Amino acid sequence: MDTREQNREIGELLRAFVSRTVDFYEHIENEAVCRPAAEDSLSRIEKQAIPAGGRSVEEVFREMEQDIYSSTLLGQHPRSFSCVPSTMSLLSWMGDVMTSAYNPHASCRVNGPAADLVEKKLIRWMCEKAGYPEGSGGLFVSGGSIANLTALTAARDAKLAWEDRGRAVVYLSGQTHASVSKGLHMIGFCREQIRILPVDESFRMDMAALQSSVRKDLADGKIPFAVIASAGTTNTGSVDPLRPIGGICRKYDMWMHVDGAFGASALLSETYKKELDGIQLSDSLSWDAHKWMLQTYGCSAVLVRRRDDLVRSFAAHPEYLKDAETSEGGVEFWDLGPELTRPARGLKLWLTLQTMGTEELGRVVEHGCELAELAAGIIRKEPEWELLSGPWLGIVNFRYRADGSLSEAELDAVNQEISAEITDSGFAQIFTTELRGRKVLRMCTIHPETTKEDIRRTIERLMETKAVSDRRQEQNKSRTA
Ligand SMILES: *Cc1c(COP(=O)(O)O)cnc(C)c1O
């Protein structure tokens, strides 16, 4: 096939695709949140071999549109409340399209000087938001997990001599994201070196436990080297006591990492950034732009108080890259993290920020927090329902508790049924999580297009599920019996 001819065809298909996509997003609230895969789609893909000879681009394009993209959980649906929903804006999508069209190699200045400058400016701006001083820096990575891994590597290398690694210990809480333990494992720490501390009644790391744990470890000849604080835990949105943790880290010469993958975006709101006070004391911070800054996936930042701490861990200078070392101080993005070839993940964020401005993004955060507060207010008024956490940073946990006559096991079962029922209905998606051993319904309400009406109608539907009405009938029966 003639490439030029094929490119013309691609252009036509894409033009139509773009306008269908924009239409789709205009009415996304009418779609089911979860669109299960059709069996025949899956079986067509299963049967399709990777062909020795190619096929027509139009045929493959149509197949993919129908069999792949039409079945997916729409995390970006305004009534998707499970996990951390996607807040993606079409601005970010537009940035994706432009960036992948030109495919800049964002590893260093020489390969894309302006893209490199944009990412450097964004990192500087995010460091400023975090309250980091001159000399700070960072890098765009694919997500919070890799941001945590990158920061933990820098912490290890800054605080521990090679021969001391075996005696090192690190502190997290029972609410810390699983990617932290995973990252610690990847960089050579075993389970016995990770202290999982209890949380207080508000799901924040218990400071007395941290103090006593550090003292005990020191007395036992261990080397406490890092505390991982969360600014917005994924379960409840709770923020660990950042300022006290900062104090303890200074006192014992430990690295303070803040996992703000979810919650660091609250720095954009004048009202909610107070919740993150103390974040400026940290040595490193993970901040996902694909969580609450309207970005499509693959856009997160790892920030460090001293850029040199990343350089120490990640700089390597192979001979074939010598000609490309042109940034000031000779430090390129490839010196700050594990990747060499890297897409310019920051450009879509630049497009979004330039178009919306930071104030509107701050309002997005406030809107999300207010919706969780609205949900909590509705639940508090219902005697058969109880609030179990928050509302903190756009997350609220609650459950159906009936009239108090059900066992814990029965309550777990009925709340699981409620979650399944609302999710299967396609109207909204709500998953359960576990808090203090109880199954609860968790709502993360951060999507900017979610309305108050969406929240009210969703909770109404929860209260009208068959799971709930069945229990009510049983209760009435036992009361009249
Ligand atoms: C989502 C999340 C992560 C993991 O981030 P990914 O972008 O999914 O890799 C880490 N920590 C917290 C607190 C999160 O909410």
The ligand as a Tripos MOL2 file, in Angstrom:
@<TRIPOS>MOLECULE
LIG
   15    15     1     0     0
SMALL
NO_CHARGES

@<TRIPOS>ATOM
      1 C1         -3.6020    6.4740   43.0530 C.3       1 LIG1
      2 C2         -2.6240    6.5280   44.1620 C.ar      1 LIG1
      3 C3         -1.3190    6.0160   44.0050 C.ar      1 LIG1
      4 C4         -0.8940    5.2820   42.7650 C.3       1 LIG1
      5 O1         -0.8660    6.1430   41.6830 O.3       1 LIG1
      6 P1         -0.9490    5.5830   40.1760 P.3       1 LIG1
      7 O2         -0.9730    6.8340   39.4060 O.co2     1 LIG1
      8 O3         -2.1990    4.7730   40.1120 O.co2     1 LIG1
      9 O4          0.2660    4.7540   39.9560 O.co2     1 LIG1
     10 C5         -0.4350    6.1740   45.0410 C.ar      1 LIG1
     11 N1         -0.8140    6.7920   46.1780 N.ar      1 LIG1
     12 C6         -2.0400    7.2860   46.3710 C.ar      1 LIG1
     13 C7         -2.3740    7.9590   47.6600 C.3       1 LIG1
     14 C8         -3.0070    7.1770   45.3570 C.ar      1 LIG1
     15 O5         -4.2390    7.6540   45.5530 O.3       1 LIG1
@<TRIPOS>BOND
     1     1     2 1
     2     2     3 ar
     3     2    14 ar
     4     3     4 1
     5     3    10 ar
     6     4     5 1
     7     5     6 1
     8     6     7 2
     9     6     8 1
    10     6     9 1
    11    10    11 ar
    12    11    12 ar
    13    12    13 1
    14    12    14 ar
    15    14    15 1
@<TRIPOS>SUBSTRUCTURE
     1 LIG1         1 GROUP 0 **** ****
